[in-house]
Amino acid sequence: MREKWKLWLLGFIGFILAILWLSPFYLMIVNAFKMKRDIFADTLGLPSAWTFENFVQAFEQLDFLRTLFNSLLISGVSVVIIIIFSAMAAYALSRNKSKISSLLFFVFVAAMLIPFQSVMIPLVAQFGQFGMLNKAGLIFMYLGFGCSLSIFLYHGTLKGIPVSLDEAAKIDGANRFQIFWHIIFPLLKPMSITVGILNVIWIWNDYLLPSLVIGGAGSETIPLKLFFFFGQYTKQWHLALAGLTLSIIPVIIAYFFAQRQIIKGIADGAVK
Amino acid sequence: MRNRDAAYWLFLTPVLAALILVVIVPLIYGFYYSFTNWNGLGTPDFIGLKNYLDLFTDKGFLDTFWFTIKFSVAAIVVINIIGLSLALIVTSKIKSSNILRTVFFMPNLIGGLILGFIWQFIFIKVFGAIGDLTGIEAFNGWLSTTDTGFWGLIILTSWQMAGYIMIIYIAYLQAVPEDLIEAAKIDGANTFQRFRHITFPLVAPAFTVSLFLTLSHSFKIYDQNLSLTNGAPYNSTEMVAMNIVKSAFTENDMAYAQAKAVIFFVIVAVVSLTQVYINKKREVEL
Protein backbone atom coordinates (compact mmCIF):
# COMPACT_ATOMS: atom_id res chain seq x y z
CA MET A 1 0.00 0.00 0.00
CA ARG A 2 2.77 2.41 0.95
CA GLU A 3 4.68 1.49 -2.22
CA LYS A 4 1.65 2.31 -4.29
CA TRP A 5 1.20 5.68 -2.64
CA LYS A 6 4.86 6.47 -3.20
CA LEU A 7 4.63 5.62 -6.90
CA TRP A 8 1.56 7.81 -7.20
CA LEU A 9 3.40 10.71 -5.60
CA LEU A 10 6.42 10.24 -7.88
CA GLY A 11 4.13 10.09 -10.89
CA PHE A 12 2.49 13.31 -9.78
CA ILE A 13 5.83 15.11 -9.30
CA GLY A 14 6.94 13.86 -12.70
CA PHE A 15 3.75 15.16 -14.27
CA ILE A 16 4.20 18.63 -12.73
CA LEU A 17 7.82 18.74 -13.86
CA ALA A 18 6.85 17.70 -17.39
CA ILE A 19 4.31 20.54 -17.53
CA LEU A 20 7.00 22.92 -16.30
CA TRP A 21 9.47 21.57 -18.88
CA LEU A 22 7.06 22.03 -21.76
CA SER A 23 5.67 25.40 -20.68
CA PRO A 24 8.26 27.50 -22.59
CA PHE A 25 7.29 25.69 -25.81
CA TYR A 26 3.61 26.09 -25.01
CA LEU A 27 3.94 29.82 -24.36
CA MET A 28 5.98 30.27 -27.52
CA ILE A 29 3.45 28.46 -29.72
CA VAL A 30 0.34 30.04 -28.21
CA ASN A 31 1.74 33.54 -28.49
CA ALA A 32 2.87 32.92 -32.06
CA PHE A 33 -0.83 32.66 -32.96
CA LYS A 34 -1.70 36.00 -31.40
CA MET A 35 -1.92 39.40 -32.99
CA LYS A 36 0.64 41.92 -31.87
CA ARG A 37 -1.83 43.75 -29.63
CA ASP A 38 -2.90 40.50 -27.94
CA ILE A 39 0.63 39.63 -26.75
CA PHE A 40 0.91 42.90 -24.90
CA ALA A 41 -2.59 42.81 -23.45
CA ASP A 42 -2.63 39.17 -22.37
CA THR A 43 0.63 37.16 -22.58
CA LEU A 44 -0.51 34.22 -20.49
CA GLY A 45 -3.95 33.51 -21.93
CA LEU A 46 -5.10 31.95 -25.19
CA PRO A 47 -5.37 34.16 -28.28
CA SER A 48 -8.64 36.12 -28.53
CA ALA A 49 -8.52 35.31 -32.25
CA TRP A 50 -6.13 32.74 -33.70
CA THR A 51 -4.14 34.06 -36.65
CA PHE A 52 -1.83 32.37 -39.13
CA GLU A 53 -0.61 35.68 -40.45
CA ASN A 54 2.55 35.66 -38.26
CA PHE A 55 3.61 32.31 -39.66
CA VAL A 56 3.02 33.37 -43.25
CA GLN A 57 5.13 36.47 -42.73
CA ALA A 58 7.90 34.64 -40.80
CA PHE A 59 7.97 31.93 -43.46
CA GLU A 60 8.62 34.54 -46.15
CA GLN A 61 11.08 36.62 -44.12
CA LEU A 62 13.10 33.55 -43.15
CA ASP A 63 13.05 32.38 -46.78
CA PHE A 64 12.19 29.21 -44.95
CA LEU A 65 12.37 26.58 -47.69
CA ARG A 66 15.76 27.72 -48.89
CA THR A 67 17.11 28.09 -45.35
CA LEU A 68 15.83 24.63 -44.45
CA PHE A 69 17.42 23.24 -47.60
CA ASN A 70 20.77 24.83 -46.69
CA SER A 71 20.65 23.30 -43.22
CA LEU A 72 19.68 19.89 -44.60
CA LEU A 73 22.41 20.02 -47.23
CA ILE A 74 25.21 21.09 -44.90
CA SER A 75 24.27 18.77 -42.03
CA GLY A 76 23.50 15.86 -44.36
CA VAL A 77 26.68 15.99 -46.43
CA SER A 78 28.86 16.67 -43.36
CA VAL A 79 27.43 13.74 -41.42
CA VAL A 80 27.72 11.31 -44.35
CA ILE A 81 31.38 12.13 -44.96
CA ILE A 82 32.15 12.08 -41.24
CA ILE A 83 30.62 8.60 -40.98
CA ILE A 84 32.40 7.14 -44.02
CA PHE A 85 35.83 8.71 -43.53
CA SER A 86 35.94 8.20 -39.76
CA ALA A 87 34.94 4.55 -40.08
CA MET A 88 37.64 4.04 -42.72
CA ALA A 89 40.28 5.71 -40.57
CA ALA A 90 39.27 3.84 -37.42
CA TYR A 91 39.39 0.59 -39.42
CA ALA A 92 42.91 1.30 -40.66
CA LEU A 93 44.05 2.28 -37.17
CA SER A 94 42.53 -0.76 -35.50
CA ARG A 95 43.89 -3.29 -38.02
CA ASN A 96 47.41 -1.91 -38.06
CA LYS A 97 49.03 -2.28 -34.69
CA SER A 98 52.12 -0.17 -35.27
CA LYS A 99 53.56 2.75 -33.33
CA ILE A 100 52.33 5.10 -36.05
CA SER A 101 48.77 3.93 -35.50
CA SER A 102 48.95 4.45 -31.75
CA LEU A 103 50.43 7.90 -32.29
CA LEU A 104 47.75 8.91 -34.81
CA PHE A 105 44.98 7.56 -32.61
CA PHE A 106 46.40 9.55 -29.71
CA VAL A 107 46.47 12.71 -31.83
CA PHE A 108 42.83 12.27 -32.84
CA VAL A 109 41.74 11.72 -29.25
CA ALA A 110 43.83 14.61 -27.95
CA ALA A 111 42.25 16.92 -30.52
CA MET A 112 38.95 16.49 -28.67
CA LEU A 113 40.39 18.64 -25.89
CA ILE A 114 40.79 21.67 -28.13
CA PRO A 115 37.92 24.16 -27.77
CA PHE A 116 36.69 25.76 -30.97
CA GLN A 117 37.47 29.31 -29.84
CA SER A 118 41.16 28.58 -29.56
CA VAL A 119 41.54 27.71 -33.25
CA MET A 120 38.81 29.78 -34.87
CA ILE A 121 40.78 32.97 -35.54
CA PRO A 122 43.65 31.45 -37.55
CA LEU A 123 41.22 28.96 -39.10
CA VAL A 124 39.00 31.66 -40.56
CA ALA A 125 42.01 33.74 -41.64
CA GLN A 126 43.68 30.83 -43.43
CA PHE A 127 40.58 29.49 -45.14
CA GLY A 128 39.81 33.07 -46.15
CA GLN A 129 43.19 33.40 -47.86
CA PHE A 130 42.43 30.38 -50.03
CA GLY A 131 38.90 31.53 -50.81
CA MET A 132 37.42 28.61 -48.90
CA LEU A 133 34.93 30.52 -46.77
CA ASN A 134 31.94 28.81 -48.37
CA LYS A 135 29.74 25.73 -47.98
CA ALA A 136 32.43 23.32 -49.16
CA GLY A 137 34.92 24.83 -46.73
CA LEU A 138 32.36 24.62 -43.93
CA ILE A 139 31.70 20.94 -44.60
CA PHE A 140 35.43 20.23 -44.63
CA MET A 141 35.72 22.02 -41.27
CA TYR A 142 32.94 19.89 -39.83
CA LEU A 143 34.89 16.81 -40.91
CA GLY A 144 37.92 18.16 -39.06
CA PHE A 145 36.01 18.95 -35.88
CA GLY A 146 33.73 15.90 -35.99
CA CYS A 147 36.17 13.13 -36.90
CA SER A 148 37.93 12.83 -33.52
CA LEU A 149 35.00 11.64 -31.42
CA SER A 150 33.72 9.55 -34.34
CA ILE A 151 37.04 7.74 -34.81
CA PHE A 152 37.23 7.16 -31.07
CA LEU A 153 33.76 5.57 -31.02
CA TYR A 154 34.34 3.44 -34.14
CA HIS A 155 37.71 2.30 -32.82
CA GLY A 156 36.04 0.95 -29.68
CA THR A 157 33.54 -1.06 -31.72
CA LEU A 158 36.12 -2.35 -34.22
CA LYS A 159 38.16 -3.94 -31.46
CA GLY A 160 35.22 -6.31 -30.98
CA ILE A 161 35.07 -7.37 -34.65
CA PRO A 162 37.36 -10.39 -35.16
CA VAL A 163 40.23 -10.06 -37.63
CA SER A 164 39.46 -13.58 -38.87
CA LEU A 165 36.58 -12.03 -40.84
CA ASP A 166 39.07 -9.87 -42.74
CA GLU A 167 41.30 -12.84 -43.35
CA ALA A 168 38.50 -15.03 -44.63
CA ALA A 169 37.46 -12.32 -47.08
CA LYS A 170 41.07 -11.87 -48.15
CA ILE A 171 41.40 -15.55 -48.96
CA ASP A 172 38.26 -15.22 -51.07
CA GLY A 173 40.15 -12.58 -53.05
CA ALA A 174 38.70 -9.36 -51.70
CA ASN A 175 40.93 -6.29 -51.51
CA ARG A 176 41.06 -3.86 -48.57
CA PHE A 177 38.34 -1.58 -49.89
CA GLN A 178 36.02 -4.48 -50.62
CA ILE A 179 36.63 -5.94 -47.15
CA PHE A 180 35.87 -2.62 -45.54
CA TRP A 181 32.91 -1.70 -47.66
CA HIS A 182 31.15 -5.08 -47.90
CA ILE A 183 32.07 -6.73 -44.60
CA ILE A 184 33.19 -4.27 -41.94
CA PHE A 185 31.10 -1.17 -42.68
CA PRO A 186 27.75 -3.04 -42.56
CA LEU A 187 28.75 -4.51 -39.19
CA LEU A 188 29.38 -1.00 -37.89
CA LYS A 189 25.83 0.10 -38.65
CA PRO A 190 24.64 0.54 -35.04
CA MET A 191 27.68 2.68 -34.29
CA SER A 192 27.18 4.62 -37.52
CA ILE A 193 23.69 5.55 -36.31
CA THR A 194 25.13 6.76 -33.00
CA VAL A 195 27.91 8.71 -34.73
CA GLY A 196 25.40 10.20 -37.16
CA ILE A 197 23.04 11.32 -34.41
CA LEU A 198 25.76 12.84 -32.23
CA ASN A 199 27.17 14.81 -35.17
CA VAL A 200 23.91 15.90 -36.73
CA ILE A 201 22.70 17.42 -33.44
CA TRP A 202 25.63 19.78 -33.05
CA ILE A 203 26.07 20.56 -36.73
CA TRP A 204 22.37 21.29 -37.24
CA ASN A 205 22.34 23.67 -34.26
CA ASP A 206 25.77 25.22 -34.74
CA TYR A 207 25.74 28.97 -35.03
CA LEU A 208 29.23 30.36 -34.48
CA LEU A 209 31.16 28.48 -37.17
CA PRO A 210 28.67 29.11 -40.02
CA SER A 211 28.40 32.75 -38.93
CA LEU A 212 32.14 33.11 -39.52
CA VAL A 213 32.34 31.00 -42.67
CA ILE A 214 29.23 31.60 -44.80
CA GLY A 215 28.28 35.23 -44.99
CA GLY A 216 26.53 35.42 -48.35
CA ALA A 217 22.78 36.05 -48.56
CA GLY A 218 20.88 32.94 -49.56
CA SER A 219 23.29 30.43 -48.11
CA GLU A 220 22.36 30.82 -44.41
CA THR A 221 21.47 27.85 -42.25
CA ILE A 222 18.51 27.98 -39.85
CA PRO A 223 20.37 29.28 -36.75
CA LEU A 224 22.14 31.90 -38.84
CA LYS A 225 19.02 33.19 -40.56
CA LEU A 226 17.13 33.14 -37.29
CA PHE A 227 19.77 35.28 -35.62
CA PHE A 228 19.33 38.05 -38.18
CA PHE A 229 15.58 37.63 -38.19
CA PHE A 230 15.37 37.91 -34.40
CA GLY A 231 17.58 40.99 -34.37
CA GLN A 232 15.25 42.59 -36.89
CA TYR A 233 12.01 41.78 -35.03
CA THR A 234 13.14 41.88 -31.44
CA LYS A 235 10.33 44.19 -30.32
CA GLN A 236 7.79 42.41 -32.51
CA TRP A 237 7.31 39.24 -30.52
CA HIS A 238 4.43 37.91 -32.65
CA LEU A 239 6.76 37.54 -35.66
CA ALA A 240 9.82 36.47 -33.68
CA LEU A 241 7.87 33.70 -31.93
CA ALA A 242 6.36 32.46 -35.18
CA GLY A 243 9.86 32.28 -36.66
CA LEU A 244 11.18 30.38 -33.64
CA THR A 245 8.27 27.93 -33.79
CA LEU A 246 8.84 27.30 -37.51
CA SER A 247 12.53 26.65 -37.00
CA ILE A 248 11.90 24.07 -34.28
CA ILE A 249 9.37 22.02 -36.26
CA PRO A 250 11.95 19.98 -38.26
CA VAL A 251 13.73 18.94 -35.06
CA ILE A 252 10.50 17.96 -33.31
CA ILE A 253 9.47 15.84 -36.32
CA ALA A 254 12.85 14.08 -36.33
CA TYR A 255 12.64 13.52 -32.58
CA PHE A 256 9.13 12.10 -32.89
CA PHE A 257 10.24 9.44 -35.36
CA ALA A 258 13.65 8.57 -33.97
CA GLN A 259 13.53 9.29 -30.24
CA ARG A 260 14.59 5.78 -29.24
CA GLN A 261 17.73 5.88 -31.42
CA ILE A 262 18.47 9.46 -30.42
CA ILE A 263 18.37 8.80 -26.69
CA LYS A 264 20.37 5.60 -27.11
CA GLY A 265 22.93 7.38 -29.28
CA ILE A 266 23.35 10.15 -26.72
CA ALA A 267 23.83 7.65 -23.91
CA ASP A 268 26.39 5.62 -25.89
CA GLY A 269 28.32 8.72 -26.90
CA ALA A 270 28.43 10.23 -23.43
CA VAL A 271 29.22 7.18 -21.34
CA LYS A 272 32.16 6.00 -23.43
CA MET B 1 47.34 -3.83 -42.84
CA ARG B 2 50.96 -2.69 -42.93
CA ASN B 3 52.32 0.86 -42.72
CA ARG B 4 53.71 0.76 -46.22
CA ASP B 5 50.40 -0.39 -47.69
CA ALA B 6 48.83 2.24 -49.88
CA ALA B 7 45.45 1.26 -48.45
CA TYR B 8 46.45 2.22 -44.92
CA TRP B 9 47.30 5.78 -45.92
CA LEU B 10 44.40 6.07 -48.33
CA PHE B 11 41.99 5.18 -45.56
CA LEU B 12 43.53 7.80 -43.28
CA THR B 13 44.08 10.64 -45.74
CA PRO B 14 40.66 12.36 -45.66
CA VAL B 15 40.44 12.71 -41.88
CA LEU B 16 44.14 13.44 -41.47
CA ALA B 17 43.95 16.23 -44.03
CA ALA B 18 40.89 17.68 -42.32
CA LEU B 19 42.33 17.44 -38.82
CA ILE B 20 45.65 18.98 -39.84
CA LEU B 21 44.18 21.85 -41.85
CA VAL B 22 41.23 22.59 -39.57
CA VAL B 23 42.63 21.98 -36.10
CA ILE B 24 46.38 21.42 -35.88
CA VAL B 25 47.71 24.12 -38.20
CA PRO B 26 45.36 26.81 -36.79
CA LEU B 27 46.32 25.75 -33.26
CA ILE B 28 50.03 26.20 -34.00
CA TYR B 29 49.46 29.48 -35.82
CA GLY B 30 47.28 30.55 -32.90
CA PHE B 31 50.16 30.13 -30.46
CA TYR B 32 52.39 32.12 -32.78
CA TYR B 33 49.87 34.95 -33.33
CA SER B 34 49.36 35.33 -29.58
CA PHE B 35 52.95 36.63 -29.33
CA THR B 36 52.48 39.21 -32.09
CA ASN B 37 50.48 42.34 -32.81
CA TRP B 38 48.61 40.77 -35.74
CA ASN B 39 45.34 42.49 -36.62
CA GLY B 40 44.08 40.08 -39.25
CA LEU B 41 45.84 41.76 -42.15
CA GLY B 42 49.47 42.20 -43.13
CA THR B 43 52.52 40.68 -41.50
CA PRO B 44 52.57 40.39 -37.73
CA ASP B 45 55.39 41.82 -35.59
CA PHE B 46 56.71 39.78 -32.72
CA ILE B 47 55.97 41.52 -29.41
CA GLY B 48 56.79 38.78 -26.91
CA LEU B 49 54.57 38.36 -23.90
CA LYS B 50 52.87 41.76 -24.14
CA ASN B 51 49.40 40.35 -24.95
CA TYR B 52 49.54 37.98 -22.02
CA LEU B 53 50.76 40.66 -19.62
CA ASP B 54 48.01 43.01 -20.78
CA LEU B 55 45.44 40.33 -20.02
CA PHE B 56 46.21 40.40 -16.33
CA THR B 57 45.35 44.08 -16.08
CA ASP B 58 42.37 43.96 -18.45
CA LYS B 59 39.44 44.47 -16.10
CA GLY B 60 36.89 43.60 -18.78
CA PHE B 61 38.48 40.24 -19.41
CA LEU B 62 39.03 39.43 -15.72
CA ASP B 63 35.37 40.26 -14.95
CA THR B 64 34.27 38.03 -17.80
CA PHE B 65 36.48 35.28 -16.47
CA TRP B 66 35.15 35.57 -12.94
CA PHE B 67 31.56 35.60 -14.20
CA THR B 68 32.24 32.42 -16.20
CA ILE B 69 33.67 30.65 -13.15
CA LYS B 70 30.71 31.64 -10.97
CA PHE B 71 28.34 30.55 -13.72
CA SER B 72 30.07 27.18 -14.18
CA VAL B 73 30.03 26.37 -10.46
CA ALA B 74 26.34 27.23 -10.10
CA ALA B 75 25.47 25.40 -13.33
CA ILE B 76 27.29 22.23 -12.27
CA VAL B 77 25.43 22.08 -8.96
CA VAL B 78 21.98 22.91 -10.31
CA ILE B 79 22.19 20.75 -13.44
CA ASN B 80 23.44 17.69 -11.59
CA ILE B 81 20.86 17.91 -8.83
CA ILE B 82 18.04 18.29 -11.35
CA GLY B 83 19.50 15.69 -13.73
CA LEU B 84 19.88 13.08 -10.99
CA SER B 85 16.40 13.80 -9.60
CA LEU B 86 14.86 13.42 -13.05
CA ALA B 87 16.77 10.16 -13.57
CA LEU B 88 15.52 8.79 -10.23
CA ILE B 89 11.92 9.67 -11.10
CA VAL B 90 12.17 8.20 -14.58
CA THR B 91 13.80 4.93 -13.48
CA SER B 92 11.20 4.29 -10.78
CA LYS B 93 8.35 2.02 -11.78
CA ILE B 94 5.90 4.76 -12.72
CA LYS B 95 3.86 4.22 -15.88
CA SER B 96 4.67 7.53 -17.51
CA SER B 97 8.45 7.02 -17.36
CA ASN B 98 8.97 6.78 -21.15
CA ILE B 99 6.99 9.89 -21.92
CA LEU B 100 8.71 11.82 -19.14
CA ARG B 101 12.13 10.81 -20.47
CA THR B 102 11.16 12.08 -23.93
CA VAL B 103 9.89 15.38 -22.50
CA PHE B 104 12.85 16.09 -20.23
CA PHE B 105 15.34 15.38 -22.99
CA MET B 106 13.61 17.45 -25.66
CA PRO B 107 15.23 20.88 -25.02
CA ASN B 108 18.63 19.27 -25.51
CA LEU B 109 18.00 18.67 -29.20
CA ILE B 110 17.30 22.29 -29.97
CA GLY B 111 20.16 24.70 -30.41
CA GLY B 112 21.23 27.05 -27.63
CA LEU B 113 20.60 30.03 -29.87
CA ILE B 114 16.91 29.23 -30.37
CA LEU B 115 16.40 28.26 -26.72
CA GLY B 116 17.95 31.55 -25.61
CA PHE B 117 15.53 33.52 -27.77
CA ILE B 118 12.56 31.57 -26.40
CA TRP B 119 13.66 32.29 -22.83
CA GLN B 120 14.21 35.93 -23.63
CA PHE B 121 10.49 36.04 -24.34
CA ILE B 122 9.67 34.07 -21.16
CA PHE B 123 11.81 36.25 -18.91
CA ILE B 124 10.78 39.58 -20.35
CA LYS B 125 7.14 39.17 -21.38
CA VAL B 126 5.83 36.15 -19.44
CA PHE B 127 7.62 36.95 -16.17
CA GLY B 128 6.44 40.53 -16.54
CA ALA B 129 2.84 39.36 -17.00
CA ILE B 130 3.10 37.06 -13.95
CA GLY B 131 4.52 39.98 -11.97
CA ASP B 132 1.61 42.21 -12.98
CA LEU B 133 -0.89 39.48 -12.18
CA THR B 134 0.44 38.53 -8.76
CA GLY B 135 1.99 41.83 -7.73
CA ILE B 136 5.26 40.07 -6.87
CA GLU B 137 8.09 42.50 -7.65
CA ALA B 138 10.68 39.74 -8.18
CA PHE B 139 9.13 38.84 -11.54
CA ASN B 140 9.73 42.24 -13.06
CA GLY B 141 12.80 43.49 -14.87
CA TRP B 142 14.43 40.14 -15.62
CA LEU B 143 17.59 40.26 -17.76
CA SER B 144 17.94 43.97 -17.01
CA THR B 145 20.29 43.42 -14.05
CA THR B 146 23.45 41.34 -13.71
CA ASP B 147 21.86 39.04 -11.12
CA THR B 148 18.72 38.26 -13.08
CA GLY B 149 20.90 37.80 -16.18
CA PHE B 150 23.06 35.34 -14.26
CA TRP B 151 20.12 33.31 -12.97
CA GLY B 152 18.41 33.59 -16.32
CA LEU B 153 21.42 31.91 -17.90
CA ILE B 154 21.43 29.26 -15.18
CA ILE B 155 17.72 28.50 -15.69
CA LEU B 156 18.16 28.33 -19.47
CA THR B 157 21.19 26.01 -19.33
CA SER B 158 19.66 23.80 -16.65
CA TRP B 159 16.49 23.40 -18.63
CA GLN B 160 18.53 22.49 -21.70
CA MET B 161 21.17 20.27 -20.14
CA ALA B 162 19.42 18.50 -17.25
CA GLY B 163 17.83 16.04 -19.70
CA TYR B 164 21.23 15.18 -21.12
CA ILE B 165 22.73 14.58 -17.70
CA MET B 166 19.61 12.58 -16.83
CA ILE B 167 20.38 10.19 -19.70
CA ILE B 168 23.86 9.58 -18.30
CA TYR B 169 22.58 8.90 -14.78
CA ILE B 170 19.90 6.59 -16.21
CA ALA B 171 22.56 4.52 -17.97
CA TYR B 172 24.33 3.93 -14.65
CA LEU B 173 21.17 3.56 -12.54
CA GLN B 174 19.87 0.84 -14.80
CA ALA B 175 23.09 -1.09 -14.30
CA VAL B 176 22.37 -1.34 -10.54
CA PRO B 177 21.32 -4.99 -9.98
CA GLU B 178 17.69 -5.33 -8.92
CA ASP B 179 18.44 -8.18 -6.48
CA LEU B 180 20.87 -6.05 -4.45
CA ILE B 181 18.08 -3.55 -3.80
CA GLU B 182 15.67 -6.37 -2.98
CA ALA B 183 18.13 -7.94 -0.57
CA ALA B 184 18.62 -4.63 1.24
CA LYS B 185 14.86 -4.18 1.40
CA ILE B 186 14.49 -7.59 3.07
CA ASP B 187 17.22 -6.61 5.52
CA GLY B 188 15.07 -3.62 6.47
CA ALA B 189 16.84 -0.73 4.75
CA ASN B 190 14.56 2.20 3.95
CA THR B 191 14.49 4.11 0.66
CA PHE B 192 17.08 6.64 1.76
CA GLN B 193 19.44 4.00 3.18
CA ARG B 194 19.14 1.95 0.00
CA PHE B 195 20.03 5.03 -2.06
CA ARG B 196 22.87 6.05 0.25
CA HIS B 197 24.55 2.66 0.61
CA ILE B 198 23.77 0.77 -2.60
CA THR B 199 22.66 2.98 -5.46
CA PHE B 200 24.95 5.90 -4.68
CA PRO B 201 28.29 4.00 -4.59
CA LEU B 202 27.38 2.10 -7.78
CA VAL B 203 26.41 5.30 -9.57
CA ALA B 204 29.50 7.19 -8.38
CA PRO B 205 31.29 6.95 -11.77
CA ALA B 206 28.33 8.76 -13.30
CA PHE B 207 29.10 11.72 -11.07
CA THR B 208 32.61 12.08 -12.46
CA VAL B 209 31.33 11.88 -16.04
CA SER B 210 28.45 14.30 -15.43
CA LEU B 211 30.39 16.80 -13.35
CA PHE B 212 33.09 17.15 -15.97
CA LEU B 213 30.62 17.24 -18.86
CA THR B 214 28.66 20.05 -17.21
CA LEU B 215 31.88 21.84 -16.29
CA SER B 216 33.38 21.84 -19.76
CA HIS B 217 30.01 22.56 -21.35
CA SER B 218 29.19 25.54 -19.14
CA PHE B 219 32.70 26.91 -19.33
CA LYS B 220 32.59 26.95 -23.14
CA ILE B 221 29.04 28.29 -23.50
CA TYR B 222 28.49 30.81 -26.27
CA ASP B 223 25.16 30.53 -28.12
CA GLN B 224 22.97 30.80 -25.01
CA ASN B 225 24.99 33.77 -23.80
CA LEU B 226 24.63 35.51 -27.15
CA SER B 227 20.90 34.99 -27.57
CA LEU B 228 19.71 35.43 -23.98
CA THR B 229 21.65 38.43 -22.65
CA ASN B 230 24.28 39.28 -25.27
CA GLY B 231 26.36 40.42 -22.29
CA ALA B 232 23.83 43.03 -21.16
CA PRO B 233 23.70 45.03 -18.97
CA TYR B 234 27.08 46.67 -19.76
CA ASN B 235 28.91 43.43 -20.64
CA SER B 236 28.39 42.24 -17.04
CA THR B 237 26.94 38.88 -18.15
CA GLU B 238 29.50 38.26 -20.86
CA MET B 239 31.39 34.97 -20.68
CA VAL B 240 34.88 34.06 -21.88
CA ALA B 241 33.89 32.45 -25.19
CA MET B 242 31.85 35.49 -26.14
CA ASN B 243 34.58 37.86 -25.01
CA ILE B 244 37.05 36.11 -27.32
CA VAL B 245 34.69 36.24 -30.30
CA LYS B 246 33.95 39.91 -29.69
CA SER B 247 37.51 41.07 -29.36
CA ALA B 248 38.47 39.11 -32.47
CA PHE B 249 35.63 39.90 -34.84
CA THR B 250 34.04 43.08 -33.49
CA GLU B 251 37.11 44.92 -32.24
CA ASN B 252 39.44 43.24 -34.77
CA ASP B 253 42.07 42.80 -32.08
CA MET B 254 43.07 39.39 -33.44
CA ALA B 255 46.35 38.77 -31.67
CA TYR B 256 45.04 39.88 -28.30
CA ALA B 257 41.92 37.72 -28.74
CA GLN B 258 44.19 34.82 -29.66
CA ALA B 259 46.13 35.22 -26.39
CA LYS B 260 42.81 34.93 -24.55
CA ALA B 261 42.00 31.88 -26.66
CA VAL B 262 45.31 30.22 -25.69
CA ILE B 263 44.56 30.73 -22.00
CA PHE B 264 41.07 29.36 -22.64
CA PHE B 265 42.56 26.29 -24.33
CA VAL B 266 44.97 25.63 -21.47
CA ILE B 267 42.18 25.74 -18.88
CA VAL B 268 39.84 23.48 -20.87
CA ALA B 269 42.68 21.03 -21.52
CA VAL B 270 43.69 20.90 -17.84
CA VAL B 271 40.08 20.24 -16.80
CA SER B 272 39.69 17.45 -19.36
CA LEU B 273 43.03 15.86 -18.50
CA THR B 274 42.06 15.85 -14.81
CA GLN B 275 38.97 13.89 -15.76
CA VAL B 276 40.98 11.40 -17.82
CA TYR B 277 43.37 10.99 -14.89
CA ILE B 278 40.55 10.33 -12.40
CA ASN B 279 38.90 7.82 -14.73
CA LYS B 280 42.14 5.93 -15.31
CA LYS B 281 42.83 5.84 -11.59
CA ARG B 282 39.44 4.37 -10.87
CA GLU B 283 39.77 1.78 -13.62
CA VAL B 284 42.99 0.61 -11.98
CA GLU B 285 41.31 0.39 -8.57
CA LEU B 286 38.49 -1.71 -10.01
Interface residues (C-beta under 8 A of the other chain):
Chain A: K6 L7 L10 G11 I13 G14 F15 L17 A18 W21 L22 P24 F25 L27 M28 N31 I39 D42 T43 L44 I81 F85 S86 M88 A89 Y91 A92 L93 R95 N96 S98 I100 L104 V107 F108 A111 M112 L113 I114 P115 F116 Q117 S118 V119 M120 I121 P122 L123 A125 Q126 F140 M141 L143 G144 F145 C147 S148 I151 N175 R176 F177 F180 I201 W204 N205 D206 Y207 L208 L212 P223 L226 F227 F230 W237 A240 L241 L244 S247 I248 V251 I252 A254 Y255 Q259 I262 I263 I266 A267 A270 V271
Chain B: M1 R2 N3 D5 A7 Y8 F11 L12 P14 V15 L16 A18 L19 L21 V22 V23 I24 V25 P26 L27 Y29 G30 Y33 G40 L86 I89 V90 S92 K93 I94 K95 S96 S97 I99 L100 R101 T102 V103 F104 F105 M106 P107 N108 L109 I110 G111 G112 L113 I114 F117 I118 W119 F121 I122 K125 V126 G128 A129 I130 L133 W159 Y164 I167 I168 I170 A171 Y172 T191 V209 L213 K220 Y222 D223 L226 S227 A241 I244 V245 A248 F249 M254 A257 Q258 A261 V262 F264 F265 V268 A269 S272 L273
